[in-house]
Amino acid sequence: MAGMFLGEDGFVAAARLISDSVERLDSGVAWKIPELLETYANAPAESLFVSVAGSTRFGVYGLNFGWGKPVKVSIVSIDQ
């Protein structure tokens, strides 16, 4: 599968794969939100919820998709 991203149309192949993946999520995930909210609302008061976020340590400054390396990268945090 990696070979499809290495060719001349690699960027287009990656964009298409991401787009198709998001499109598949769109119809199923959005309809589950009310169910999830109800689950959280009906949880016992002593319940503890944990949220986990992480990083793949993806070396962004080392990337070059053909239009040059990034000049600036902004890290977004949910912990502020």
Backbone as XML, in Angstrom:
<?xml version="1.0"?>
<chain id="A" units="angstrom">
  <residue number="1" name="MET">
    <atom name="N" x="0.818" y="-1.193" z="0.000"/>
    <atom name="CA" x="0.000" y="0.000" z="0.000"/>
    <atom name="C" x="0.866" y="1.262" z="0.000"/>
  </residue>
  <residue number="2" name="ALA">
    <atom name="N" x="1.999" y="1.243" z="0.678"/>
    <atom name="CA" x="2.849" y="2.430" z="0.753"/>
    <atom name="C" x="3.316" y="2.882" z="-0.618"/>
  </residue>
  <residue number="3" name="GLY">
    <atom name="N" x="3.454" y="1.952" z="-1.557"/>
    <atom name="CA" x="3.929" y="2.287" z="-2.886"/>
    <atom name="C" x="3.050" y="3.293" z="-3.604"/>
  </residue>
  <residue number="4" name="MET">
    <atom name="N" x="1.749" y="3.269" z="-3.333"/>
    <atom name="CA" x="0.833" y="4.196" z="-4.006"/>
    <atom name="C" x="1.108" y="5.647" z="-3.619"/>
  </residue>
  <residue number="5" name="PHE">
    <atom name="N" x="1.737" y="5.869" z="-2.462"/>
    <atom name="CA" x="2.018" y="7.224" z="-2.002"/>
    <atom name="C" x="3.374" y="7.732" z="-2.475"/>
  </residue>
  <residue number="6" name="LEU">
    <atom name="N" x="4.205" y="6.853" z="-2.987"/>
    <atom name="CA" x="5.553" y="7.232" z="-3.393"/>
    <atom name="C" x="5.634" y="7.726" z="-4.828"/>
  </residue>
  <residue number="7" name="GLY">
    <atom name="N" x="4.638" y="7.454" z="-5.631"/>
    <atom name="CA" x="4.657" y="7.834" z="-7.038"/>
    <atom name="C" x="4.334" y="9.300" z="-7.257"/>
  </residue>
  <residue number="8" name="GLU">
    <atom name="N" x="4.217" y="9.659" z="-8.519"/>
    <atom name="CA" x="3.940" y="11.044" z="-8.903"/>
    <atom name="C" x="2.603" y="11.531" z="-8.354"/>
  </residue>
  <residue number="9" name="ASP">
    <atom name="N" x="1.636" y="10.642" z="-8.258"/>
    <atom name="CA" x="0.310" y="11.005" z="-7.749"/>
    <atom name="C" x="0.134" y="10.624" z="-6.283"/>
  </residue>
  <residue number="10" name="GLY">
    <atom name="N" x="1.229" y="10.536" z="-5.543"/>
    <atom name="CA" x="1.167" y="10.128" z="-4.139"/>
    <atom name="C" x="0.328" y="11.041" z="-3.273"/>
  </residue>
  <residue number="11" name="PHE">
    <atom name="N" x="0.476" y="12.347" z="-3.468"/>
    <atom name="CA" x="-0.287" y="13.294" z="-2.668"/>
    <atom name="C" x="-1.779" y="13.155" z="-2.940"/>
  </residue>
  <residue number="12" name="VAL">
    <atom name="N" x="-2.127" y="13.005" z="-4.198"/>
    <atom name="CA" x="-3.536" y="12.833" z="-4.575"/>
    <atom name="C" x="-4.083" y="11.539" z="-3.981"/>
  </residue>
  <residue number="13" name="ALA">
    <atom name="N" x="-3.290" y="10.472" z="-4.018"/>
    <atom name="CA" x="-3.726" y="9.191" z="-3.450"/>
    <atom name="C" x="-3.967" y="9.323" z="-1.952"/>
  </residue>
  <residue number="14" name="ALA">
    <atom name="N" x="-3.077" y="10.031" z="-1.256"/>
    <atom name="CA" x="-3.242" y="10.222" z="0.189"/>
    <atom name="C" x="-4.486" y="11.052" z="0.482"/>
  </residue>
  <residue number="15" name="ALA">
    <atom name="N" x="-4.682" y="12.125" z="-0.275"/>
    <atom name="CA" x="-5.858" y="12.973" z="-0.071"/>
    <atom name="C" x="-7.144" y="12.198" z="-0.328"/>
  </residue>
  <residue number="16" name="ARG">
    <atom name="N" x="-7.145" y="11.374" z="-1.360"/>
    <atom name="CA" x="-8.332" y="10.572" z="-1.682"/>
    <atom name="C" x="-8.618" y="9.563" z="-0.562"/>
  </residue>
  <residue number="17" name="LEU">
    <atom name="N" x="-7.578" y="8.923" z="-0.044"/>
    <atom name="CA" x="-7.745" y="7.949" z="1.035"/>
    <atom name="C" x="-8.309" y="8.617" z="2.288"/>
  </residue>
  <residue number="18" name="ILE">
    <atom name="N" x="-7.775" y="9.781" z="2.631"/>
    <atom name="CA" x="-8.274" y="10.509" z="3.805"/>
    <atom name="C" x="-9.718" y="10.941" z="3.583"/>
  </residue>
  <residue number="19" name="SER">
    <atom name="N" x="-10.012" y="11.472" z="2.415"/>
    <atom name="CA" x="-11.367" y="11.913" z="2.104"/>
    <atom name="C" x="-12.363" y="10.761" z="2.189"/>
  </residue>
  <residue number="20" name="ASP">
    <atom name="N" x="-12.011" y="9.634" z="1.616"/>
    <atom name="CA" x="-12.894" y="8.464" z="1.660"/>
    <atom name="C" x="-13.108" y="7.988" z="3.090"/>
  </residue>
  <residue number="21" name="SER">
    <atom name="N" x="-12.058" y="8.024" z="3.904"/>
    <atom name="CA" x="-12.171" y="7.593" z="5.299"/>
    <atom name="C" x="-13.099" y="8.514" z="6.077"/>
  </residue>
  <residue number="22" name="VAL">
    <atom name="N" x="-12.951" y="9.815" z="5.887"/>
    <atom name="CA" x="-13.808" y="10.780" z="6.576"/>
    <atom name="C" x="-15.252" y="10.631" z="6.115"/>
  </residue>
  <residue number="23" name="GLU">
    <atom name="N" x="-15.438" y="10.418" z="4.837"/>
    <atom name="CA" x="-16.791" y="10.254" z="4.300"/>
    <atom name="C" x="-17.483" y="9.038" z="4.913"/>
  </residue>
  <residue number="24" name="ARG">
    <atom name="N" x="-16.748" y="7.956" z="5.113"/>
    <atom name="CA" x="-17.336" y="6.759" z="5.733"/>
    <atom name="C" x="-17.701" y="7.029" z="7.185"/>
  </residue>
  <residue number="25" name="LEU">
    <atom name="N" x="-16.907" y="7.826" z="7.882"/>
    <atom name="CA" x="-17.195" y="8.147" z="9.279"/>
    <atom name="C" x="-18.408" y="9.060" z="9.407"/>
  </residue>
  <residue number="26" name="ASP">
    <atom name="N" x="-18.565" y="9.946" z="8.463"/>
    <atom name="CA" x="-19.575" y="10.987" z="8.538"/>
    <atom name="C" x="-20.964" y="10.460" z="8.848"/>
  </residue>
  <residue number="27" name="SER">
    <atom name="N" x="-21.397" y="9.432" z="8.166"/>
    <atom name="CA" x="-22.768" y="8.972" z="8.343"/>
    <atom name="C" x="-22.988" y="8.216" z="9.645"/>
  </residue>
  <residue number="28" name="GLY">
    <atom name="N" x="-21.994" y="7.494" z="10.130"/>
    <atom name="CA" x="-22.199" y="6.693" z="11.324"/>
    <atom name="C" x="-21.903" y="7.408" z="12.627"/>
  </residue>
  <residue number="29" name="VAL">
    <atom name="N" x="-20.807" y="8.131" z="12.684"/>
    <atom name="CA" x="-20.359" y="8.736" z="13.937"/>
    <atom name="C" x="-21.293" y="9.851" z="14.395"/>
  </residue>
  <residue number="30" name="ALA">
    <atom name="N" x="-21.700" y="10.706" z="13.507"/>
    <atom name="CA" x="-22.533" y="11.845" z="13.887"/>
    <atom name="C" x="-23.851" y="11.405" z="14.515"/>
  </residue>
  <residue number="31" name="TRP">
    <atom name="N" x="-24.421" y="10.319" z="14.035"/>
    <atom name="CA" x="-25.703" y="9.856" z="14.569"/>
    <atom name="C" x="-25.565" y="9.240" z="15.951"/>
  </residue>
  <residue number="32" name="LYS">
    <atom name="N" x="-24.360" y="8.901" z="16.368"/>
    <atom name="CA" x="-24.144" y="8.302" z="17.690"/>
    <atom name="C" x="-23.926" y="9.346" z="18.781"/>
  </residue>
  <residue number="33" name="ILE">
    <atom name="N" x="-23.742" y="10.599" z="18.411"/>
    <atom name="CA" x="-23.462" y="11.637" z="19.403"/>
    <atom name="C" x="-24.578" y="11.761" z="20.441"/>
  </residue>
  <residue number="34" name="PRO">
    <atom name="N" x="-25.861" y="11.836" z="20.068"/>
    <atom name="CA" x="-26.906" y="11.923" z="21.101"/>
    <atom name="C" x="-26.877" y="10.737" z="22.068"/>
  </residue>
  <residue number="35" name="GLU">
    <atom name="N" x="-26.613" y="9.554" z="21.550"/>
    <atom name="CA" x="-26.533" y="8.363" z="22.399"/>
    <atom name="C" x="-25.371" y="8.483" z="23.391"/>
  </residue>
  <residue number="36" name="LEU">
    <atom name="N" x="-24.236" y="8.963" z="22.922"/>
    <atom name="CA" x="-23.083" y="9.139" z="23.807"/>
    <atom name="C" x="-23.351" y="10.193" z="24.871"/>
  </residue>
  <residue number="37" name="LEU">
    <atom name="N" x="-23.978" y="11.303" z="24.480"/>
    <atom name="CA" x="-24.294" y="12.351" z="25.446"/>
    <atom name="C" x="-25.257" y="11.844" z="26.511"/>
  </residue>
  <residue number="38" name="GLU">
    <atom name="N" x="-26.219" y="11.042" z="26.105"/>
    <atom name="CA" x="-27.167" y="10.470" z="27.064"/>
    <atom name="C" x="-26.456" y="9.528" z="28.034"/>
  </residue>
  <residue number="39" name="THR">
    <atom name="N" x="-25.514" y="8.752" z="27.517"/>
    <atom name="CA" x="-24.740" y="7.844" z="28.369"/>
    <atom name="C" x="-23.987" y="8.628" z="29.435"/>
  </residue>
  <residue number="40" name="TYR">
    <atom name="N" x="-23.335" y="9.725" z="29.032"/>
    <atom name="CA" x="-22.596" y="10.547" z="29.996"/>
    <atom name="C" x="-23.539" y="11.210" z="30.990"/>
  </residue>
  <residue number="41" name="ALA">
    <atom name="N" x="-24.675" y="11.701" z="30.515"/>
    <atom name="CA" x="-25.623" y="12.388" z="31.389"/>
    <atom name="C" x="-26.231" y="11.449" z="32.422"/>
  </residue>
  <residue number="42" name="ASN">
    <atom name="N" x="-26.407" y="10.177" z="32.071"/>
    <atom name="CA" x="-27.030" y="9.211" z="32.974"/>
    <atom name="C" x="-26.028" y="8.427" z="33.811"/>
  </residue>
  <residue number="43" name="ALA">
    <atom name="N" x="-24.761" y="8.763" z="33.699"/>
    <atom name="CA" x="-23.740" y="8.055" z="34.483"/>
    <atom name="C" x="-23.868" y="8.444" z="35.952"/>
  </residue>
  <residue number="44" name="PRO">
    <atom name="N" x="-23.611" y="7.509" z="36.854"/>
    <atom name="CA" x="-23.659" y="7.832" z="38.284"/>
    <atom name="C" x="-22.713" y="8.984" z="38.627"/>
  </residue>
  <residue number="45" name="ALA">
    <atom name="N" x="-23.080" y="9.764" z="39.639"/>
    <atom name="CA" x="-22.296" y="10.943" z="40.019"/>
    <atom name="C" x="-20.855" y="10.599" z="40.376"/>
  </residue>
  <residue number="46" name="GLU">
    <atom name="N" x="-20.647" y="9.406" z="40.913"/>
    <atom name="CA" x="-19.288" y="9.028" z="41.325"/>
    <atom name="C" x="-18.436" y="8.510" z="40.159"/>
  </residue>
  <residue number="47" name="SER">
    <atom name="N" x="-18.990" y="8.505" z="38.972"/>
    <atom name="CA" x="-18.250" y="8.028" z="37.800"/>
    <atom name="C" x="-17.095" y="8.966" z="37.472"/>
  </residue>
  <residue number="48" name="LEU">
    <atom name="N" x="-16.020" y="8.382" z="37.031"/>
    <atom name="CA" x="-14.863" y="9.153" z="36.586"/>
    <atom name="C" x="-14.657" y="8.908" z="35.101"/>
  </residue>
  <residue number="49" name="PHE">
    <atom name="N" x="-14.426" y="9.959" z="34.371"/>
    <atom name="CA" x="-14.164" y="9.843" z="32.945"/>
    <atom name="C" x="-12.733" y="10.274" z="32.675"/>
  </residue>
  <residue number="50" name="VAL">
    <atom name="N" x="-12.102" y="9.583" z="31.793"/>
    <atom name="CA" x="-10.722" y="9.891" z="31.440"/>
    <atom name="C" x="-10.656" y="10.187" z="29.950"/>
  </residue>
  <residue number="51" name="SER">
    <atom name="N" x="-9.974" y="11.249" z="29.620"/>
    <atom name="CA" x="-9.747" y="11.597" z="28.223"/>
    <atom name="C" x="-8.257" y="11.478" z="27.952"/>
  </residue>
  <residue number="52" name="VAL">
    <atom name="N" x="-7.927" y="10.818" z="26.877"/>
    <atom name="CA" x="-6.521" y="10.616" z="26.549"/>
    <atom name="C" x="-6.238" y="11.208" z="25.176"/>
  </residue>
  <residue number="53" name="ALA">
    <atom name="N" x="-5.197" y="11.991" z="25.111"/>
    <atom name="CA" x="-4.753" y="12.545" z="23.831"/>
    <atom name="C" x="-3.262" y="12.277" z="23.728"/>
  </residue>
  <residue number="54" name="GLY">
    <atom name="N" x="-2.791" y="12.117" z="22.544"/>
    <atom name="CA" x="-1.379" y="11.803" z="22.412"/>
    <atom name="C" x="-0.784" y="12.345" z="21.138"/>
  </residue>
  <residue number="55" name="SER">
    <atom name="N" x="0.455" y="12.032" z="20.961"/>
    <atom name="CA" x="1.196" y="12.478" z="19.793"/>
    <atom name="C" x="1.920" y="11.292" z="19.186"/>
  </residue>
  <residue number="56" name="THR">
    <atom name="N" x="1.943" y="11.265" z="17.897"/>
    <atom name="CA" x="2.708" y="10.222" z="17.220"/>
    <atom name="C" x="4.159" y="10.655" z="17.048"/>
  </residue>
  <residue number="57" name="ARG">
    <atom name="N" x="4.461" y="11.847" z="17.543"/>
    <atom name="CA" x="5.797" y="12.449" z="17.396"/>
    <atom name="C" x="6.213" y="12.491" z="15.929"/>
  </residue>
  <residue number="58" name="PHE">
    <atom name="N" x="5.257" y="12.821" z="15.124"/>
    <atom name="CA" x="5.458" y="12.922" z="13.686"/>
    <atom name="C" x="6.381" y="14.105" z="13.414"/>
  </residue>
  <residue number="59" name="GLY">
    <atom name="N" x="7.517" y="13.871" z="12.804"/>
    <atom name="CA" x="8.510" y="14.912" z="12.564"/>
    <atom name="C" x="8.075" y="15.882" z="11.485"/>
  </residue>
  <residue number="60" name="VAL">
    <atom name="N" x="7.230" y="16.842" z="11.841"/>
    <atom name="CA" x="6.643" y="17.750" z="10.866"/>
    <atom name="C" x="7.691" y="18.595" z="10.155"/>
  </residue>
  <residue number="61" name="TYR">
    <atom name="N" x="8.693" y="19.090" z="10.893"/>
    <atom name="CA" x="9.684" y="19.961" z="10.266"/>
    <atom name="C" x="10.573" y="19.211" z="9.284"/>
  </residue>
  <residue number="62" name="GLY">
    <atom name="N" x="10.580" y="17.910" z="9.315"/>
    <atom name="CA" x="11.375" y="17.131" z="8.383"/>
    <atom name="C" x="10.630" y="16.774" z="7.107"/>
  </residue>
  <residue number="63" name="LEU">
    <atom name="N" x="9.366" y="17.142" z="7.014"/>
    <atom name="CA" x="8.552" y="16.803" z="5.847"/>
    <atom name="C" x="8.806" y="17.748" z="4.684"/>
  </residue>
  <residue number="64" name="ASN">
    <atom name="N" x="8.635" y="17.221" z="3.500"/>
    <atom name="CA" x="8.696" y="18.048" z="2.305"/>
    <atom name="C" x="7.846" y="17.367" z="1.241"/>
  </residue>
  <residue number="65" name="PHE">
    <atom name="N" x="6.678" y="17.935" z="0.979"/>
    <atom name="CA" x="5.754" y="17.354" z="0.008"/>
    <atom name="C" x="5.956" y="17.919" z="-1.391"/>
  </residue>
  <residue number="66" name="GLY">
    <atom name="N" x="7.060" y="18.624" z="-1.585"/>
    <atom name="CA" x="7.348" y="19.164" z="-2.896"/>
    <atom name="C" x="7.227" y="20.672" z="-2.972"/>
  </residue>
  <residue number="67" name="TRP">
    <atom name="N" x="6.665" y="21.297" z="-1.947"/>
    <atom name="CA" x="6.561" y="22.755" z="-1.957"/>
    <atom name="C" x="7.410" y="23.369" z="-0.847"/>
  </residue>
  <residue number="68" name="GLY">
    <atom name="N" x="8.337" y="22.575" z="-0.316"/>
    <atom name="CA" x="9.262" y="23.065" z="0.708"/>
    <atom name="C" x="8.873" y="22.619" z="2.100"/>
  </residue>
  <residue number="69" name="LYS">
    <atom name="N" x="9.830" y="22.736" z="3.013"/>
    <atom name="CA" x="9.587" y="22.339" z="4.402"/>
    <atom name="C" x="8.735" y="23.392" z="5.104"/>
  </residue>
  <residue number="70" name="PRO">
    <atom name="N" x="8.019" y="23.007" z="6.153"/>
    <atom name="CA" x="7.184" y="23.964" z="6.886"/>
    <atom name="C" x="8.021" y="25.085" z="7.499"/>
  </residue>
  <residue number="71" name="VAL">
    <atom name="N" x="7.468" y="26.280" z="7.499"/>
    <atom name="CA" x="8.118" y="27.425" z="8.119"/>
    <atom name="C" x="7.701" y="27.505" z="9.583"/>
  </residue>
  <residue number="72" name="LYS">
    <atom name="N" x="6.441" y="27.176" z="9.859"/>
    <atom name="CA" x="5.921" y="27.249" z="11.217"/>
    <atom name="C" x="4.918" y="26.123" z="11.428"/>
  </residue>
  <residue number="73" name="VAL">
    <atom name="N" x="4.931" y="25.553" z="12.615"/>
    <atom name="CA" x="3.961" y="24.531" z="12.992"/>
    <atom name="C" x="3.339" y="24.963" z="14.312"/>
  </residue>
  <residue number="74" name="SER">
    <atom name="N" x="2.024" y="24.973" z="14.391"/>
    <atom name="CA" x="1.330" y="25.329" z="15.626"/>
    <atom name="C" x="0.784" y="24.065" z="16.265"/>
  </residue>
  <residue number="75" name="ILE">
    <atom name="N" x="1.090" y="23.872" z="17.526"/>
    <atom name="CA" x="0.600" y="22.724" z="18.278"/>
    <atom name="C" x="-0.667" y="23.153" z="19.017"/>
  </residue>
  <residue number="76" name="VAL">
    <atom name="N" x="-1.728" y="22.393" z="18.849"/>
    <atom name="CA" x="-2.996" y="22.687" z="19.507"/>
    <atom name="C" x="-3.127" y="21.776" z="20.714"/>
  </residue>
  <residue number="77" name="SER">
    <atom name="N" x="-3.515" y="22.348" z="21.842"/>
    <atom name="CA" x="-3.653" y="21.568" z="23.067"/>
    <atom name="C" x="-5.056" y="21.726" z="23.625"/>
  </residue>
  <residue number="78" name="ILE">
    <atom name="N" x="-5.605" y="20.636" z="24.152"/>
    <atom name="CA" x="-6.915" y="20.706" z="24.805"/>
    <atom name="C" x="-6.757" y="20.915" z="26.302"/>
  </residue>
  <residue number="79" name="ASP">
    <atom name="N" x="-5.525" y="21.104" z="26.755"/>
    <atom name="CA" x="-5.235" y="21.211" z="28.178"/>
    <atom name="C" x="-5.026" y="22.662" z="28.600"/>
  </residue>
  <residue number="80" name="GLN">
    <atom name="N" x="-5.640" y="23.599" z="27.912"/>
    <atom name="CA" x="-5.448" y="25.011" z="28.263"/>
    <atom name="C" x="-6.774" y="25.679" z="28.505"/>
  </residue>
</chain>
